[in-house]
């Protein structure tokens, strides 16, 4: 994977207000791109990692729970 830094202002056509929907981010922290063009975004304030396929504006949560909780599947500001 290739890490993208700094994080761009527009990610997967997502710009504007933050939120928890699959087409919204809240404080994206790091981005990585795999060999087939999927983009992985550490969405730190939503406590999740999102995957965006090429040319798709809604992501898929690949890790985390979208809430800060203490259990085996949650993330603390990835």
C-alpha positions in Angstrom: 0.0 0.0 0.0 1.0 3.6 -0.6 0.3 6.1 2.1 -1.0 9.5 1.0 0.2 12.5 3.1 -1.0 15.1 3.7 -4.6 14.1 3.6 -6.4 15.8 0.6 -9.3 18.2 1.2 -11.7 16.2 -1.0 -11.8 12.4 -0.5 -14.0 10.2 -2.8 -16.1 13.2 -3.6 -16.7 13.8 0.1 -16.5 17.5 1.0 -18.4 19.7 3.4 -19.9 18.8 6.7 -18.7 15.8 8.7 -20.9 12.9 9.7 -21.2 9.2 10.3 -22.8 8.1 7.0 -20.8 6.1 4.5 -20.2 9.1 2.3 -19.1 11.3 5.2 -15.9 11.5 7.3 -15.0 13.2 10.6 -11.4 14.1 10.9 -9.7 11.8 8.3 -6.2 11.2 9.6 -4.4 8.9 7.1 -5.0 7.5 3.7 -3.6 4.4 2.0 -4.2 3.1 -1.5 -3.9 -0.6 -2.5 -2.6 -2.0 -5.8 -6.1 -2.0 -7.3 -6.9 1.5 -6.4 -9.0 1.1 -3.2 -8.5 3.9 -0.9 -8.5 3.3 2.9 -9.2 6.3 5.2 -8.6 6.3 8.9 -11.7 8.3 10.0 -10.4 9.2 13.4 -13.4 10.9 15.1 -15.8 8.2 13.8 -13.5 5.5 15.2 -13.4 3.5 11.9 -11.4 2.7 8.8 -13.4 3.2 5.6 -12.6 1.7 2.1 -13.6 3.6 -1.0 -13.4 1.7 -4.3 -12.3 3.6 -7.4 -15.0 6.0 -8.8 -17.4 5.2 -5.8 -18.4 7.9 -3.4 -19.9 5.8 -0.6 -17.4 3.8 1.5 -17.5 0.5 3.3 -16.5 0.3 7.0 -13.6 -2.2 7.2 -12.7 -1.8 10.8 -14.2 -0.1 13.9 -17.7 0.6 15.1 -18.4 4.3 14.5 -18.5 4.9 18.2 -15.9 5.0 21.0 -16.7 1.9 23.1 -14.6 -0.7 24.9 -14.8 -4.0 23.1 -12.7 -6.2 20.9 -13.8 -4.7 17.6 -13.7 -0.9 18.4 -10.9 1.5 17.5 -9.7 4.5 19.5 -9.0 7.2 16.9 -7.3 5.2 14.2 
